Amino acid sequence: MEFIGKFHPLLIHLPIGLIIAAFGLELLFRKSSNPISLKSIRFLLGLAAMTAIISASLGYFLSQTGGYDSEVLFIHQWSGIALAFLISIFYLIRKTNKNGTVLRAGWGVILFVLTIAGHFGGSLTHGSEYLIESAPDMIRNIFISDQNKLIDKPLDSAIVFEDIIQPIIKRKCWSCHGNDKNQGRLNLQTVTGWDKGGKNGHLLKAGDPLASLILERVYLPIAEEKHMPPSGKPQLIASEVALLEWWIAQGGDFKSKISSLKRNQRIDQIIQPEFGNSDIYTELEVPSFDGDVLNSLQSAGIRILSAAQGTSFLEVNFSRDSLINPDRLKLLQKMKNNITRMDFSYSGVNNEQLEILGQFPNLVYLSLAGTTISDKGISHLKRWDNLQYLNLHSTEISDESLNNIESIPNLKKVFLWNTNTTEAALAKLIKSKPKLKVDY
């Protein structure tokens, strides 16, 4: 039954096209009595009626598989059945009736029912906001009241899931996994749905983001069938993925407040703008990138994502990746002008590989925390004019690296605790660059 029903979306466009074609001929030959035009219109109507009946039958089989909002399904189902019935009746009437008023009324009713059936069918397939999800902001703001709306509460009293995580999921996932449609028997619109998971199992493994199914699907290459959101849908950007990782790593609790969870600088940079307190890095002018190249990098196992909606900024996440090698880093050179953030924390990156990274001119943030990087590697960083945040905690660097760090012109903050630097050398760095925040 499910197999047969899946042919419904494939066939449904045929009667729609035939109806529109017949209506177009009706308008074109409305003042003509040519019998060929009448036969052509009736032929199209007859074919439309037949395919509409078949489509409605297949739609019934598909509806029995479940996972659809009952109210929306009811309207779509019965408007589709009504359309098949009306087209069949109109096919018979159109043979002999030439009364203009009757024909106009008939077409009016058919097109109205077609619009209703099509709209609710689209809502079942793509979600209730599918018509406006890609519209310009001016139009979206009319229909989506919370679009670009700041969170109206103090940051520390906000609930992480309700105020931070769920708005992301609403924008990117509810169209397929909400109350209207439960694809894969997964409803992300309710806490109960999150707890239950879908046909592929539970979404979250508390404390372990990389073992959580929801992030496994997000990090698959976009060309993969199981990648989420599907290709063609608005994708999660790097900051949204970072928030999901942070929330799951902190336990994935649905009631936790922001104030009860540990936050790092990265999370604060993402969250603060939502509360009207922005502290993000200066925007850069970077070229647009080729989506096919991005897909090829993802297919090579590189976690690279868009850094901000509507920009060409990219972020690369190699955190805890022990398989870093020069070949993988050289692949990234195709996007070197677009990559603004790279995270190598607790990974296998080494000094020699940092020489390759020195060729990325627009890096704003770099984390090498917990790696084997030493003074030799840091010598490659002084050429970065745009670097603002550098994380070197828990590395083997010494005072020798501080001269190179001092030469980075726009550096705003550096993390140096648990390194081999001395207090005297750190004091000298702070004195020479008083605006630089040194965490040690």
Beta strands, then each sheet from edge to edge (+ up, - down):
strand 1: 303-306
strand 2: 314-317
strand 3: 339-343
strand 4: 365-367
strand 5: 389-391
strand 6: 413-415
strand 7: 437-439
sheet 1: 1+ 2- 3- 4- 5- 6- 7-
end
